[in-house]
Amino acid sequence: MRDRLPRPWLVADIGGTNARFGWLAAGSDQVTQVQTLRGADHDGPVAAARHYLHGLAATLGAGHATPRAAAFAVATPVAGDEVAFTNSRWSFSRRQARRALALDELLVLNDFEALALSLPRLTPDQVRPFGPPLAAGPGARAVIGPGTGLGVAAIVPTPHGWVAVPGEGGHSTLAPADDFESALLAAVRREHAHVSAERLLSGIGLPVLHRAVGTVLGLPAPALAADEIVERGVARSDEACSRTLDAFCALLGSFAGSMALVFGARGGVYVGGGIVPRFADRFFASAFRERFEAKGRFRPYLQAVPTALLTDTLAALFGAALALEQAA
């Protein structure tokens, strides 16, 4: 079937803020020529892909092959022909995109489905463990990722290889673990009837969490973007921002432990996305792991489950490439 989909292949990881593109040349299994484009600078995935391919042609020179197949990992549920992004103005038709880019095949999958597919192939230099050593066996694994939104997926072993399980766990209801968190969620419910995990544990959620922390603790909490909250919190120059990062890590740990139980992810839970790597040292000194394990009678179960921070921001591209391999 590989002859039916000869390389080169185009792969993309398209989130709510940025779109990353990569290239698999003929005869290669490596993703190269990676470029990150801001979504706000383009009208949609097709326009962004054309921009990338135009620049690639200039780099590779005359006579370079055009892609016959592509895989787009997108930050939204995938069902039917129309794809509309959850945290972006972008939308597109899968059929029209395939024709516009002159592709024989366009595979569209959830971005965290692609990220989950990358997990079995990760090398030690792509992750930073947090807890027990990472497992090399066939146990199910889960990945969560605070970025613009909050992605969730898993991968499970089968007799026919690894199978990814995409989902929308980021929109499940967030549960408090103590009186402080109960007060935080009560404050947020004054703005939002449903407090999902994504409502607080994401780029769009950090300002919401920051306001709630200020309200509950009686601290000044002026309107700040997520980047500013992280910057001030890491520097410990602003108490409300610092306490926001503490609350973020604790809540994320509790949520990650719940996902480990839901998926039976004895092979590990990985934290991806673009937010946590910005304060990795603070994250590793936080209550994340303590809260991950704090599930009552199932504490021993979770104490044995590894957790790790995904440090390679390109992992979803490798997962998209693997999805094409499986399709071929």
Secondary structure, 3 states (H helix, E strand, C coil): CCCCCCCCEEEEEECCCEEEEEEECCCCCCCEEEEEEEHHHCCCHHHHHHHHHHHHHHHHCCCCCCCCEEEEEECCCCCCCEEECCCCCCEEEHHHHHHHCCCCEEEEEEHHHHHHHHHHHCCHHHEEEECCCCCCCCCCEEEEEECCCEEEEEEEEECCEEEEEECCHHHCECCCCCHHHHHHHHHHHCCCCCCEHHHHCCCCCHHHHHHHHHHHHCCCCCCCCHHHHHHHHHHCCCHHHHHHHHHHHHHHHHHHHHHHHHHCCCCCEEECCCCHHHHHHHHHCCCHHHHHHCCHHHHHHHHCCCEEEECCCCHHHHHHHHHHHHHC
